[in-house]
Every structure is written in C-alpha cells, then in structure tokens.
C-alpha cells in the first residue's frame, strides 16, 4: 500500500485516458500502485461534468471497470477511490457489484449497498 496517495498526475495519465479503456484497464489492473493512484485521481477530474469532457466512448466500460476494481483489488486506497468515482460520477445499475456482493470487502459493504440501492 502507498504511504501517501500520489495525486501528481500528468502527461502519462493524459495519454492513458486518450488511448482508451484498454489502456486505462492496463494501468488499473497492473501492479504499479502509484500509477493506479495517479490515474484514479486524474479520472476524478476527467469525469467531473463541470469540465465537459466527452465520456461517451468510455462511460459504460469505465463504470464496469471501476466495479471490477472494487471487487478484485487488494489495496484499500484504490478500492476507496474507485468507489468514490462510482458514487460521484456514475449512475447505476451496478450489476457487477450486485452479482459479486460476496467479494466486496466488509469495510466497503455499506457504500456498495448504498450504490446498488440508490437507483
């Protein structure tokens, strides 16, 4: 786990998102925790409707990927940030979370249940 969440995103994260969902998935399912942190922090800005970014191509695949991160990643900070993005910038249904509720870490269960039942 990272001692301090790495919020210093830059050109690498811009290029990753521009490259599409496959590149995003490669980082978020990879081993480099700092790369994951930077990308998730950048995605928080990127997904914010205030900045009027065109998410049409990646909106649904990204929502699905973030759900998969919640049920598969072992890093608490990564799962927490993925849930934050789901809660703040996406809408249900959260089918992957629903079908895999048994794989959700106990500390995140209240948030996941909130998301599932919010809609």
Biopython code that builds the backbone (N, CA, C, O; Angstrom):
import numpy as np
from Bio.PDB.StructureBuilder import StructureBuilder

atoms = [
    (1, "UNK", "N", (0.847, -1.172, 0.000)),
    (1, "UNK", "CA", (0.000, 0.000, 0.000)),
    (1, "UNK", "C", (0.891, 1.233, 0.000)),
    (1, "UNK", "O", (1.996, 1.227, 0.542)),
    (2, "UNK", "N", (0.393, 2.260, -0.605)),
    (2, "UNK", "CA", (1.112, 3.513, -0.691)),
    (2, "UNK", "C", (1.029, 4.248, 0.640)),
    (2, "UNK", "O", (-0.030, 4.296, 1.266)),
    (3, "UNK", "N", (2.158, 4.823, 1.072)),
    (3, "UNK", "CA", (2.141, 5.609, 2.306)),
    (3, "UNK", "C", (1.365, 6.895, 2.128)),
    (3, "UNK", "O", (0.714, 7.369, 3.060)),
    (4, "UNK", "N", (1.430, 7.453, 0.953)),
    (4, "UNK", "CA", (0.752, 8.704, 0.662)),
    (4, "UNK", "C", (0.166, 8.612, -0.738)),
    (4, "UNK", "O", (0.874, 8.273, -1.687)),
    (5, "UNK", "N", (-1.096, 8.904, -0.873)),
    (5, "UNK", "CA", (-1.764, 8.810, -2.164)),
    (5, "UNK", "C", (-1.094, 9.752, -3.146)),
    (5, "UNK", "O", (-0.956, 10.944, -2.870)),
    (6, "UNK", "N", (-0.675, 9.228, -4.290)),
    (6, "UNK", "CA", (0.050, 10.011, -5.293)),
    (6, "UNK", "C", (-0.943, 10.759, -6.185)),
    (6, "UNK", "O", (-1.598, 10.158, -7.036)),
    (7, "UNK", "N", (-1.046, 12.063, -5.984)),
    (7, "UNK", "CA", (-2.017, 12.880, -6.709)),
    (7, "UNK", "C", (-1.379, 13.692, -7.833)),
    (7, "UNK", "O", (-2.044, 14.537, -8.431)),
    (8, "UNK", "N", (-0.140, 13.458, -8.124)),
    (8, "UNK", "CA", (0.585, 14.244, -9.113)),
    (8, "UNK", "C", (0.497, 13.604, -10.493)),
    (8, "UNK", "O", (1.465, 13.027, -10.987)),
    (9, "UNK", "N", (-0.667, 13.714, -11.100)),
    (9, "UNK", "CA", (-0.840, 13.162, -12.443)),
    (9, "UNK", "C", (-0.296, 14.138, -13.467)),
    (9, "UNK", "O", (-0.086, 15.316, -13.178)),
    (10, "UNK", "N", (-0.072, 13.626, -14.672)),
    (10, "UNK", "CA", (0.472, 14.483, -15.715)),
    (10, "UNK", "C", (0.310, 13.870, -17.087)),
    (10, "UNK", "O", (-0.678, 13.191, -17.366)),
    (11, "UNK", "N", (1.274, 14.110, -17.928)),
    (11, "UNK", "CA", (1.217, 13.710, -19.339)),
    (11, "UNK", "C", (0.936, 12.215, -19.513)),
    (11, "UNK", "O", (0.171, 11.828, -20.395)),
    (12, "UNK", "N", (1.537, 11.396, -18.694)),
    (12, "UNK", "CA", (1.333, 9.938, -18.815)),
    (12, "UNK", "C", (-0.137, 9.577, -18.615)),
    (12, "UNK", "O", (-0.682, 8.759, -19.357)),
    (13, "UNK", "N", (-0.774, 10.176, -17.626)),
    (13, "UNK", "CA", (-2.185, 9.891, -17.355)),
    (13, "UNK", "C", (-3.068, 10.461, -18.464)),
    (13, "UNK", "O", (-4.058, 9.835, -18.842)),
    (14, "UNK", "N", (-2.724, 11.639, -18.990)),
    (14, "UNK", "CA", (-3.483, 12.208, -20.107)),
    (14, "UNK", "C", (-3.450, 11.254, -21.297)),
    (14, "UNK", "O", (-4.480, 10.977, -21.912)),
    (15, "UNK", "N", (-2.258, 10.758, -21.612)),
    (15, "UNK", "CA", (-2.110, 9.837, -22.752)),
    (15, "UNK", "C", (-2.841, 8.524, -22.513)),
    (15, "UNK", "O", (-3.420, 7.954, -23.438)),
    (16, "UNK", "N", (-2.815, 8.048, -21.284)),
    (16, "UNK", "CA", (-3.505, 6.789, -20.966)),
    (16, "UNK", "C", (-4.995, 6.909, -21.243)),
    (16, "UNK", "O", (-5.576, 6.043, -21.896)),
    (17, "UNK", "N", (-5.615, 7.967, -20.756)),
    (17, "UNK", "CA", (-7.054, 8.150, -20.964)),
    (17, "UNK", "C", (-7.349, 8.377, -22.442)),
    (17, "UNK", "O", (-8.320, 7.836, -22.971)),
    (18, "UNK", "N", (-6.526, 9.167, -23.105)),
    (18, "UNK", "CA", (-6.715, 9.396, -24.541)),
    (18, "UNK", "C", (-6.606, 8.105, -25.342)),
    (18, "UNK", "O", (-7.238, 7.974, -26.390)),
    (19, "UNK", "N", (-5.813, 7.152, -24.861)),
    (19, "UNK", "CA", (-5.627, 5.877, -25.566)),
    (19, "UNK", "C", (-6.851, 4.966, -25.443)),
    (19, "UNK", "O", (-7.007, 4.038, -26.237)),
    (20, "UNK", "N", (-7.714, 5.214, -24.467)),
    (20, "UNK", "CA", (-8.956, 4.455, -24.363)),
    (20, "UNK", "C", (-9.022, 3.509, -23.186)),
    (20, "UNK", "O", (-8.107, 3.430, -22.367)),
    (21, "UNK", "N", (-10.114, 2.804, -23.126)),
    (21, "UNK", "CA", (-10.425, 1.970, -21.964)),
    (21, "UNK", "C", (-9.424, 0.839, -21.778)),
    (21, "UNK", "O", (-9.149, 0.446, -20.644)),
    (22, "UNK", "N", (-8.873, 0.306, -22.863)),
    (22, "UNK", "CA", (-7.897, -0.778, -22.727)),
    (22, "UNK", "C", (-6.655, -0.290, -21.989)),
    (22, "UNK", "O", (-6.117, -0.997, -21.137)),
    (23, "UNK", "N", (-6.201, 0.914, -22.315)),
    (23, "UNK", "CA", (-5.025, 1.483, -21.646)),
    (23, "UNK", "C", (-5.336, 1.793, -20.181)),
    (23, "UNK", "O", (-4.501, 1.569, -19.304)),
    (24, "UNK", "N", (-6.530, 2.305, -19.923)),
    (24, "UNK", "CA", (-6.955, 2.587, -18.555)),
    (24, "UNK", "C", (-6.983, 1.293, -17.755)),
    (24, "UNK", "O", (-6.491, 1.235, -16.628)),
    (25, "UNK", "N", (-7.562, 0.257, -18.350)),
    (25, "UNK", "CA", (-7.652, -1.035, -17.672)),
    (25, "UNK", "C", (-6.270, -1.611, -17.391)),
    (25, "UNK", "O", (-6.045, -2.186, -16.325)),
    (26, "UNK", "N", (-5.354, -1.466, -18.323)),
    (26, "UNK", "CA", (-3.999, -1.997, -18.136)),
    (26, "UNK", "C", (-3.345, -1.369, -16.901)),
    (26, "UNK", "O", (-2.666, -2.057, -16.138)),
    (27, "UNK", "N", (-3.548, -0.077, -16.709)),
    (27, "UNK", "CA", (-2.965, 0.587, -15.535)),
    (27, "UNK", "C", (-3.690, 0.160, -14.264)),
    (27, "UNK", "O", (-3.052, -0.201, -13.276)),
    (28, "UNK", "N", (-5.019, 0.199, -14.287)),
    (28, "UNK", "CA", (-5.782, -0.064, -13.063)),
    (28, "UNK", "C", (-5.747, -1.523, -12.628)),
    (28, "UNK", "O", (-6.045, -1.821, -11.471)),
    (29, "UNK", "N", (-5.397, -2.422, -13.506)),
    (29, "UNK", "CA", (-5.273, -3.827, -13.121)),
    (29, "UNK", "C", (-3.808, -4.244, -13.009)),
    (29, "UNK", "O", (-3.501, -5.409, -12.758)),
    (30, "UNK", "N", (-2.921, -3.291, -13.195)),
    (30, "UNK", "CA", (-1.492, -3.569, -13.112)),
    (30, "UNK", "C", (-0.985, -3.597, -11.684)),
    (30, "UNK", "O", (-1.757, -3.541, -10.727)),
    (31, "UNK", "N", (0.340, -3.687, -11.562)),
    (31, "UNK", "CA", (0.984, -3.816, -10.257)),
    (31, "UNK", "C", (1.464, -2.493, -9.664)),
    (31, "UNK", "O", (1.731, -2.430, -8.464)),
    (32, "UNK", "N", (1.581, -1.440, -10.464)),
    (32, "UNK", "CA", (2.141, -0.171, -10.006)),
    (32, "UNK", "C", (1.069, 0.638, -9.274)),
    (32, "UNK", "O", (0.222, 1.276, -9.900)),
    (33, "UNK", "N", (1.119, 0.603, -7.952)),
    (33, "UNK", "CA", (0.094, 1.275, -7.161)),
    (33, "UNK", "C", (0.109, 2.781, -7.376)),
    (33, "UNK", "O", (-0.947, 3.413, -7.385)),
    (34, "UNK", "N", (1.291, 3.362, -7.549)),
    (34, "UNK", "CA", (1.350, 4.812, -7.753)),
    (34, "UNK", "C", (0.737, 5.203, -9.103)),
    (34, "UNK", "O", (0.095, 6.247, -9.215)),
    (35, "UNK", "N", (0.931, 4.377, -10.108)),
    (35, "UNK", "CA", (0.302, 4.638, -11.405)),
    (35, "UNK", "C", (-1.217, 4.562, -11.277)),
    (35, "UNK", "O", (-1.934, 5.367, -11.871)),
    (36, "UNK", "N", (-1.704, 3.600, -10.505)),
    (36, "UNK", "CA", (-3.143, 3.485, -10.266)),
    (36, "UNK", "C", (-3.666, 4.742, -9.560)),
    (36, "UNK", "O", (-4.688, 5.307, -9.950)),
    (37, "UNK", "N", (-2.951, 5.163, -8.523)),
    (37, "UNK", "CA", (-3.376, 6.338, -7.756)),
    (37, "UNK", "C", (-3.444, 7.578, -8.638)),
    (37, "UNK", "O", (-4.428, 8.317, -8.610)),
    (38, "UNK", "N", (-2.398, 7.798, -9.417)),
    (38, "UNK", "CA", (-2.371, 8.981, -10.279)),
    (38, "UNK", "C", (-3.502, 8.946, -11.300)),
    (38, "UNK", "O", (-4.156, 9.958, -11.550)),
    (39, "UNK", "N", (-3.727, 7.776, -11.887)),
    (39, "UNK", "CA", (-4.779, 7.667, -12.896)),
    (39, "UNK", "C", (-6.160, 7.862, -12.275)),
    (39, "UNK", "O", (-6.999, 8.555, -12.850)),
    (40, "UNK", "N", (-6.405, 7.269, -11.126)),
    (40, "UNK", "CA", (-7.696, 7.453, -10.463)),
    (40, "UNK", "C", (-7.923, 8.913, -10.086)),
    (40, "UNK", "O", (-9.037, 9.423, -10.210)),
    (41, "UNK", "N", (-6.880, 9.576, -9.631)),
    (41, "UNK", "CA", (-7.018, 10.985, -9.283)),
    (41, "UNK", "C", (-7.310, 11.820, -10.537)),
    (41, "UNK", "O", (-8.135, 12.733, -10.498)),
    (42, "UNK", "N", (-6.640, 11.506, -11.633)),
    (42, "UNK", "CA", (-6.909, 12.203, -12.894)),
    (42, "UNK", "C", (-8.333, 11.920, -13.362)),
    (42, "UNK", "O", (-9.022, 12.827, -13.829)),
    (43, "UNK", "N", (-8.778, 10.674, -13.240)),
    (43, "UNK", "CA", (-10.137, 10.322, -13.657)),
    (43, "UNK", "C", (-11.181, 11.104, -12.869)),
    (43, "UNK", "O", (-12.253, 11.406, -13.391)),
    (44, "UNK", "N", (-10.875, 11.432, -11.620)),
    (44, "UNK", "CA", (-11.810, 12.238, -10.833)),
    (44, "UNK", "C", (-12.031, 13.591, -11.506)),
    (44, "UNK", "O", (-13.163, 14.064, -11.596)),
    (45, "UNK", "N", (-10.972, 14.200, -11.969)),
    (45, "UNK", "CA", (-11.102, 15.455, -12.708)),
    (45, "UNK", "C", (-11.775, 15.209, -14.054)),
    (45, "UNK", "O", (-12.679, 15.947, -14.446)),
    (46, "UNK", "N", (-11.341, 14.184, -14.749)),
    (46, "UNK", "CA", (-11.807, 13.898, -16.104)),
    (46, "UNK", "C", (-13.310, 13.616, -16.141)),
    (46, "UNK", "O", (-14.002, 14.040, -17.066)),
    (47, "UNK", "N", (-13.807, 12.907, -15.141)),
    (47, "UNK", "CA", (-15.214, 12.515, -15.120)),
    (47, "UNK", "C", (-16.136, 13.615, -14.608)),
    (47, "UNK", "O", (-17.350, 13.530, -14.792)),
    (48, "UNK", "N", (-15.598, 14.625, -13.982)),
    (48, "UNK", "CA", (-16.396, 15.716, -13.424)),
    (48, "UNK", "C", (-17.092, 16.469, -14.565)),
    (48, "UNK", "O", (-16.416, 17.024, -15.430)),
    (49, "UNK", "N", (-18.422, 16.496, -14.581)),
    (49, "UNK", "CA", (-19.163, 17.150, -15.669)),
    (49, "UNK", "C", (-18.838, 18.631, -15.835)),
    (49, "UNK", "O", (-19.029, 19.185, -16.918)),
    (50, "UNK", "N", (-18.358, 19.269, -14.799)),
    (50, "UNK", "CA", (-18.023, 20.682, -14.873)),
    (50, "UNK", "C", (-17.023, 20.965, -15.997)),
    (50, "UNK", "O", (-17.079, 22.018, -16.632)),
    (51, "UNK", "N", (-16.108, 20.019, -16.239)),
    (51, "UNK", "CA", (-15.061, 20.223, -17.237)),
    (51, "UNK", "C", (-15.467, 19.806, -18.646)),
    (51, "UNK", "O", (-14.692, 19.941, -19.592)),
    (52, "UNK", "N", (-16.684, 19.299, -18.774)),
    (52, "UNK", "CA", (-17.291, 18.996, -20.079)),
    (52, "UNK", "C", (-16.419, 18.104, -20.972)),
    (52, "UNK", "O", (-16.264, 18.370, -22.164)),
    (53, "UNK", "N", (-15.862, 17.059, -20.391)),
    (53, "UNK", "CA", (-15.097, 16.080, -21.156)),
    (53, "UNK", "C", (-16.076, 15.114, -21.818)),
    (53, "UNK", "O", (-17.105, 14.773, -21.235)),
    (54, "UNK", "N", (-15.762, 14.682, -23.015)),
    (54, "UNK", "CA", (-16.619, 13.739, -23.731)),
    (54, "UNK", "C", (-16.299, 12.322, -23.259)),
    (54, "UNK", "O", (-15.267, 11.751, -23.610)),
    (55, "UNK", "N", (-17.199, 11.777, -22.464)),
    (55, "UNK", "CA", (-17.029, 10.433, -21.914)),
    (55, "UNK", "C", (-17.813, 9.377, -22.685)),
    (55, "UNK", "O", (-17.824, 8.209, -22.298)),
    (56, "UNK", "N", (-18.456, 9.770, -23.754)),
    (56, "UNK", "CA", (-19.395, 8.873, -24.421)),
    (56, "UNK", "C", (-18.785, 7.528, -24.800)),
    (56, "UNK", "O", (-19.464, 6.505, -24.707)),
    (57, "UNK", "N", (-17.553, 7.504, -25.214)),
    (57, "UNK", "CA", (-16.938, 6.249, -25.658)),
    (57, "UNK", "C", (-16.541, 5.366, -24.489)),
    (57, "UNK", "O", (-16.605, 4.141, -24.594)),
    (58, "UNK", "N", (-16.131, 5.963, -23.373)),
    (58, "UNK", "CA", (-15.631, 5.146, -22.264)),
    (58, "UNK", "C", (-16.556, 5.098, -21.048)),
    (58, "UNK", "O", (-16.261, 4.382, -20.091)),
    (59, "UNK", "N", (-17.650, 5.829, -21.058)),
    (59, "UNK", "CA", (-18.509, 5.927, -19.869)),
    (59, "UNK", "C", (-18.912, 4.553, -19.326)),
    (59, "UNK", "O", (-18.654, 4.248, -18.162)),
    (60, "UNK", "N", (-19.526, 3.746, -20.143)),
    (60, "UNK", "CA", (-20.010, 2.436, -19.686)),
    (60, "UNK", "C", (-18.865, 1.474, -19.366)),
    (60, "UNK", "O", (-18.876, 0.859, -18.300)),
    (61, "UNK", "N", (-17.876, 1.324, -20.255)),
    (61, "UNK", "CA", (-16.767, 0.423, -19.909)),
    (61, "UNK", "C", (-16.005, 0.867, -18.655)),
    (61, "UNK", "O", (-15.522, 0.031, -17.891)),
    (62, "UNK", "N", (-15.898, 2.176, -18.447)),
    (62, "UNK", "CA", (-15.211, 2.661, -17.259)),
    (62, "UNK", "C", (-16.014, 2.352, -16.005)),
    (62, "UNK", "O", (-15.446, 1.969, -14.983)),
    (63, "UNK", "N", (-17.319, 2.514, -16.075)),
    (63, "UNK", "CA", (-18.171, 2.174, -14.921)),
    (63, "UNK", "C", (-18.026, 0.702, -14.575)),
    (63, "UNK", "O", (-17.948, 0.340, -13.401)),
    (64, "UNK", "N", (-17.989, -0.147, -15.592)),
    (64, "UNK", "CA", (-17.812, -1.581, -15.360)),
    (64, "UNK", "C", (-16.426, -1.883, -14.791)),
    (64, "UNK", "O", (-16.294, -2.693, -13.873)),
    (65, "UNK", "N", (-15.400, -1.239, -15.330)),
    (65, "UNK", "CA", (-14.038, -1.449, -14.838)),
    (65, "UNK", "C", (-13.913, -1.029, -13.380)),
    (65, "UNK", "O", (-13.315, -1.750, -12.582)),
    (66, "UNK", "N", (-14.456, 0.103, -13.026)),
    (66, "UNK", "CA", (-14.382, 0.558, -11.638)),
    (66, "UNK", "C", (-15.084, -0.421, -10.700)),
    (66, "UNK", "O", (-14.618, -0.653, -9.584)),
    (67, "UNK", "N", (-16.192, -0.991, -11.140)),
    (67, "UNK", "CA", (-16.870, -2.001, -10.325)),
    (67, "UNK", "C", (-15.980, -3.229, -10.140)),
    (67, "UNK", "O", (-15.909, -3.790, -9.047)),
    (68, "UNK", "N", (-15.306, -3.642, -11.203)),
    (68, "UNK", "CA", (-14.409, -4.804, -11.111)),
    (68, "UNK", "C", (-13.242, -4.513, -10.169)),
    (68, "UNK", "O", (-12.802, -5.397, -9.433)),
    (69, "UNK", "N", (-12.742, -3.285, -10.190)),
    (69, "UNK", "CA", (-11.664, -2.903, -9.282)),
    (69, "UNK", "C", (-12.133, -3.046, -7.832)),
    (69, "UNK", "O", (-11.385, -3.527, -6.981)),
    (70, "UNK", "N", (-13.352, -2.634, -7.556)),
    (70, "UNK", "CA", (-13.894, -2.711, -6.196)),
    (70, "UNK", "C", (-13.914, -4.154, -5.695)),
    (70, "UNK", "O", (-13.653, -4.398, -4.517)),
    (71, "UNK", "N", (-14.212, -5.092, -6.549)),
    (71, "UNK", "CA", (-14.334, -6.484, -6.089)),
    (71, "UNK", "C", (-13.045, -7.291, -6.228)),
    (71, "UNK", "O", (-12.975, -8.420, -5.743)),
    (72, "UNK", "N", (-12.020, -6.732, -6.883)),
    (72, "UNK", "CA", (-10.809, -7.531, -7.099)),
    (72, "UNK", "C", (-9.538, -6.935, -6.505)),
    (72, "UNK", "O", (-8.621, -7.690, -6.183)),
    (73, "UNK", "N", (-9.442, -5.631, -6.346)),
    (73, "UNK", "CA", (-8.183, -5.030, -5.902)),
    (73, "UNK", "C", (-8.023, -5.208, -4.398)),
    (73, "UNK", "O", (-8.993, -5.132, -3.643)),
    (74, "UNK", "N", (-6.780, -5.448, -3.972)),
    (74, "UNK", "CA", (-6.484, -5.666, -2.557)),
    (74, "UNK", "C", (-6.077, -4.394, -1.822)),
    (74, "UNK", "O", (-5.972, -4.396, -0.596)),
    (75, "UNK", "N", (-5.849, -3.316, -2.555)),
    (75, "UNK", "CA", (-5.402, -2.069, -1.945)),
    (75, "UNK", "C", (-6.599, -1.233, -1.511)),
    (75, "UNK", "O", (-7.416, -0.832, -2.339)),
    (76, "UNK", "N", (-6.699, -0.975, -0.228)),
    (76, "UNK", "CA", (-7.828, -0.239, 0.333)),
    (76, "UNK", "C", (-7.983, 1.129, -0.327)),
    (76, "UNK", "O", (-9.096, 1.529, -0.668)),
    (77, "UNK", "N", (-6.882, 1.847, -0.508)),
    (77, "UNK", "CA", (-6.957, 3.190, -1.090)),
    (77, "UNK", "C", (-7.465, 3.160, -2.529)),
    (77, "UNK", "O", (-8.192, 4.058, -2.955)),
    (78, "UNK", "N", (-7.082, 2.133, -3.270)),
    (78, "UNK", "CA", (-7.521, 2.013, -4.663)),
    (78, "UNK", "C", (-9.016, 1.718, -4.713)),
    (78, "UNK", "O", (-9.749, 2.338, -5.482)),
    (79, "UNK", "N", (-9.459, 0.783, -3.903)),
    (79, "UNK", "CA", (-10.891, 0.449, -3.860)),
    (79, "UNK", "C", (-11.699, 1.657, -3.400)),
    (79, "UNK", "O", (-12.755, 1.952, -3.959)),
    (80, "UNK", "N", (-11.210, 2.341, -2.399)),
    (80, "UNK", "CA", (-11.906, 3.524, -1.888)),
    (80, "UNK", "C", (-12.053, 4.581, -2.979)),
    (80, "UNK", "O", (-13.121, 5.177, -3.124)),
    (81, "UNK", "N", (-11.000, 4.816, -3.738)),
    (81, "UNK", "CA", (-11.065, 5.824, -4.807)),
    (81, "UNK", "C", (-11.981, 5.369, -5.945)),
    (81, "UNK", "O", (-12.701, 6.186, -6.518)),
    (82, "UNK", "N", (-11.963, 4.083, -6.276)),
    (82, "UNK", "CA", (-12.865, 3.560, -7.308)),
    (82, "UNK", "C", (-14.319, 3.754, -6.876)),
    (82, "UNK", "O", (-15.163, 4.141, -7.685)),
    (83, "UNK", "N", (-14.607, 3.489, -5.616)),
    (83, "UNK", "CA", (-15.966, 3.709, -5.105)),
    (83, "UNK", "C", (-16.333, 5.189, -5.123)),
    (83, "UNK", "O", (-17.469, 5.552, -5.427)),
    (84, "UNK", "N", (-15.381, 6.021, -4.801)),
    (84, "UNK", "CA", (-15.616, 7.474, -4.852)),
    (84, "UNK", "C", (-16.015, 7.900, -6.269)),
    (84, "UNK", "O", (-16.963, 8.665, -6.445)),
    (85, "UNK", "N", (-15.294, 7.406, -7.272)),
    (85, "UNK", "CA", (-15.616, 7.750, -8.660)),
    (85, "UNK", "C", (-16.995, 7.229, -9.053)),
    (85, "UNK", "O", (-17.765, 7.927, -9.713)),
    (86, "UNK", "N", (-17.297, 6.008, -8.647)),
    (86, "UNK", "CA", (-18.619, 5.445, -8.948)),
    (86, "UNK", "C", (-19.717, 6.273, -8.292)),
    (86, "UNK", "O", (-20.732, 6.581, -8.916)),
    (87, "UNK", "N", (-19.507, 6.626, -7.046)),
    (87, "UNK", "CA", (-20.522, 7.369, -6.293)),
    (87, "UNK", "C", (-20.708, 8.786, -6.837)),
    (87, "UNK", "O", (-21.838, 9.256, -6.976)),
    (88, "UNK", "N", (-19.621, 9.455, -7.140)),
    (88, "UNK", "CA", (-19.718, 10.855, -7.557)),
    (88, "UNK", "C", (-20.075, 11.056, -9.023)),
    (88, "UNK", "O", (-20.769, 12.017, -9.353)),
    (89, "UNK", "N", (-19.619, 10.177, -9.911)),
    (89, "UNK", "CA", (-19.708, 10.489, -11.340)),
    (89, "UNK", "C", (-20.425, 9.455, -12.190)),
    (89, "UNK", "O", (-20.457, 9.599, -13.412)),
    (90, "UNK", "N", (-20.995, 8.431, -11.601)),
    (90, "UNK", "CA", (-21.705, 7.440, -12.415)),
    (90, "UNK", "C", (-23.097, 7.183, -11.847)),
    (90, "UNK", "O", (-23.439, 7.596, -10.739)),
    (91, "UNK", "N", (-23.872, 6.487, -12.653)),
    (91, "UNK", "CA", (-25.212, 6.074, -12.251)),
    (91, "UNK", "C", (-25.347, 4.582, -12.481)),
    (91, "UNK", "O", (-24.649, 4.002, -13.312)),
    (92, "UNK", "N", (-26.263, 3.963, -11.728)),
    (92, "UNK", "CA", (-26.498, 2.535, -11.855)),
    (92, "UNK", "C", (-27.215, 2.201, -13.134)),
    (92, "UNK", "O", (-27.502, 3.083, -13.944)),
    (93, "UNK", "N", (-27.498, 0.961, -13.317)),
    (93, "UNK", "CA", (-27.345, -0.104, -12.326)),
    (93, "UNK", "C", (-25.894, -0.556, -12.195)),
    (93, "UNK", "O", (-25.102, -0.436, -13.129)),
    (94, "UNK", "N", (-25.569, -1.074, -11.023)),
    (94, "UNK", "CA", (-24.238, -1.579, -10.722)),
    (94, "UNK", "C", (-24.293, -3.103, -10.658)),
    (94, "UNK", "O", (-24.125, -3.716, -9.603)),
    (95, "UNK", "N", (-24.529, -3.670, -11.796)),
    (95, "UNK", "CA", (-24.762, -5.109, -11.917)),
    (95, "UNK", "C", (-23.579, -5.929, -11.437)),
    (95, "UNK", "O", (-23.761, -6.949, -10.772)),
    (96, "UNK", "N", (-22.379, -5.501, -11.762)),
    (96, "UNK", "CA", (-21.189, -6.252, -11.355)),
    (96, "UNK", "C", (-21.074, -6.281, -9.838)),
    (96, "UNK", "O", (-20.751, -7.320, -9.262)),
    (97, "UNK", "N", (-21.331, -5.165, -9.191)),
    (97, "UNK", "CA", (-21.303, -5.137, -7.725)),
    (97, "UNK", "C", (-22.402, -6.012, -7.146)),
    (97, "UNK", "O", (-22.174, -6.743, -6.183)),
    (98, "UNK", "N", (-23.588, -5.940, -7.725)),
    (98, "UNK", "CA", (-24.701, -6.761, -7.238)),
    (98, "UNK", "C", (-24.389, -8.246, -7.328)),
    (98, "UNK", "O", (-24.605, -8.992, -6.372)),
    (99, "UNK", "N", (-23.881, -8.673, -8.475)),
    (99, "UNK", "CA", (-23.602, -10.100, -8.694)),
    (99, "UNK", "C", (-22.423, -10.605, -7.873)),
    (99, "UNK", "O", (-22.296, -11.807, -7.642)),
    (100, "UNK", "N", (-21.569, -9.701, -7.435)),
    (100, "UNK", "CA", (-20.360, -10.096, -6.719)),
    (100, "UNK", "C", (-20.302, -9.499, -5.317)),
    (100, "UNK", "O", (-19.216, -9.254, -4.791)),
    (101, "UNK", "N", (-21.439, -9.269, -4.726)),
    (101, "UNK", "CA", (-21.508, -8.638, -3.412)),
    (101, "UNK", "C", (-20.693, -9.407, -2.368)),
    (101, "UNK", "O", (-20.171, -8.809, -1.428)),
    (102, "UNK", "N", (-20.583, -10.720, -2.528)),
    (102, "UNK", "CA", (-19.809, -11.534, -1.589)),
    (102, "UNK", "C", (-18.307, -11.271, -1.691)),
    (102, "UNK", "O", (-17.554, -11.638, -0.788)),
    (103, "UNK", "N", (-17.869, -10.647, -2.766)),
    (103, "UNK", "CA", (-16.442, -10.351, -2.952)),
    (103, "UNK", "C", (-16.067, -8.942, -2.492)),
    (103, "UNK", "O", (-14.910, -8.538, -2.613)),
    (104, "UNK", "N", (-17.027, -8.201, -1.974)),
    (104, "UNK", "CA", (-16.775, -6.838, -1.508)),
    (104, "UNK", "C", (-16.229, -6.904, -0.084)),
    (104, "UNK", "O", (-16.804, -7.562, 0.782)),
    (105, "UNK", "N", (-15.113, -6.215, 0.145)),
    (105, "UNK", "CA", (-14.541, -6.164, 1.489)),
    (105, "UNK", "C", (-15.555, -5.550, 2.457)),
    (105, "UNK", "O", (-16.301, -4.637, 2.101)),
    (106, "UNK", "N", (-15.564, -6.062, 3.666)),
    (106, "UNK", "CA", (-16.565, -5.664, 4.658)),
    (106, "UNK", "C", (-16.602, -4.151, 4.888)),
    (106, "UNK", "O", (-17.679, -3.580, 5.053)),
    (107, "UNK", "N", (-15.434, -3.498, 4.900)),
    (107, "UNK", "CA", (-15.430, -2.057, 5.169)),
    (107, "UNK", "C", (-16.077, -1.240, 4.057)),
    (107, "UNK", "O", (-16.446, -0.084, 4.267)),
    (108, "UNK", "N", (-16.218, -1.841, 2.867)),
    (108, "UNK", "CA", (-16.833, -1.134, 1.748)),
    (108, "UNK", "C", (-18.277, -1.546, 1.491)),
    (108, "UNK", "O", (-18.945, -0.972, 0.631)),
    (109, "UNK", "N", (-18.751, -2.520, 2.220)),
    (109, "UNK", "CA", (-20.104, -3.034, 2.009)),
    (109, "UNK", "C", (-21.182, -1.960, 2.157)),
    (109, "UNK", "O", (-22.090, -1.926, 1.326)),
    (110, "UNK", "N", (-21.141, -1.088, 3.153)),
    (110, "UNK", "CA", (-22.180, -0.049, 3.242)),
    (110, "UNK", "C", (-22.228, 0.849, 2.006)),
    (110, "UNK", "O", (-23.312, 1.178, 1.522)),
    (111, "UNK", "N", (-21.078, 1.242, 1.500)),
    (111, "UNK", "CA", (-21.041, 2.103, 0.319)),
    (111, "UNK", "C", (-21.572, 1.371, -0.902)),
    (111, "UNK", "O", (-22.331, 1.937, -1.689)),
    (112, "UNK", "N", (-21.176, 0.124, -1.062)),
    (112, "UNK", "CA", (-21.648, -0.668, -2.206)),
    (112, "UNK", "C", (-23.153, -0.872, -2.133)),
    (112, "UNK", "O", (-23.845, -0.744, -3.143)),
    (113, "UNK", "N", (-23.660, -1.185, -0.963)),
    (113, "UNK", "CA", (-25.114, -1.361, -0.824)),
    (113, "UNK", "C", (-25.841, -0.050, -1.109)),
    (113, "UNK", "O", (-26.908, -0.055, -1.722)),
    (114, "UNK", "N", (-25.276, 1.061, -0.673)),
    (114, "UNK", "CA", (-25.861, 2.367, -0.987)),
    (114, "UNK", "C", (-25.930, 2.572, -2.502)),
    (114, "UNK", "O", (-26.966, 2.974, -3.032)),
    (115, "UNK", "N", (-24.829, 2.294, -3.192)),
    (115, "UNK", "CA", (-24.808, 2.473, -4.643)),
    (115, "UNK", "C", (-25.843, 1.595, -5.326)),
    (115, "UNK", "O", (-26.591, 2.057, -6.188)),
    (116, "UNK", "N", (-25.880, 0.348, -4.942)),
    (116, "UNK", "CA", (-26.808, -0.615, -5.566)),
    (116, "UNK", "C", (-28.249, -0.162, -5.369)),
    (116, "UNK", "O", (-29.073, -0.272, -6.277)),
    (117, "UNK", "N", (-28.543, 0.344, -4.185)),
    (117, "UNK", "CA", (-29.935, 0.696, -3.859)),
    (117, "UNK", "C", (-30.274, 2.158, -4.128)),
    (117, "UNK", "O", (-31.419, 2.566, -3.934)),
    (118, "UNK", "N", (-29.314, 2.947, -4.566)),
    (118, "UNK", "CA", (-29.533, 4.366, -4.797)),
    (118, "UNK", "C", (-30.497, 4.604, -5.947)),
    (118, "UNK", "O", (-31.287, 5.548, -5.924)),
    (119, "UNK", "N", (-30.426, 3.757, -6.935)),
    (119, "UNK", "CA", (-31.227, 3.960, -8.145)),
    (119, "UNK", "C", (-32.676, 3.604, -7.930)),
    (119, "UNK", "O", (-33.484, 3.718, -8.852)),
]
sb = StructureBuilder()
sb.init_structure("model")
sb.init_model(0)
sb.init_chain("A")
sb.init_seg("    ")
for serial, (resi, resn, name, xyz) in enumerate(atoms, 1):
    if name == "N":
        sb.init_residue(resn, " ", resi, " ")
    sb.init_atom(name, np.array(xyz, "f"), 0.0, 1.0, " ", f" {name:<3s}", serial, name[0])
structure = sb.get_structure()
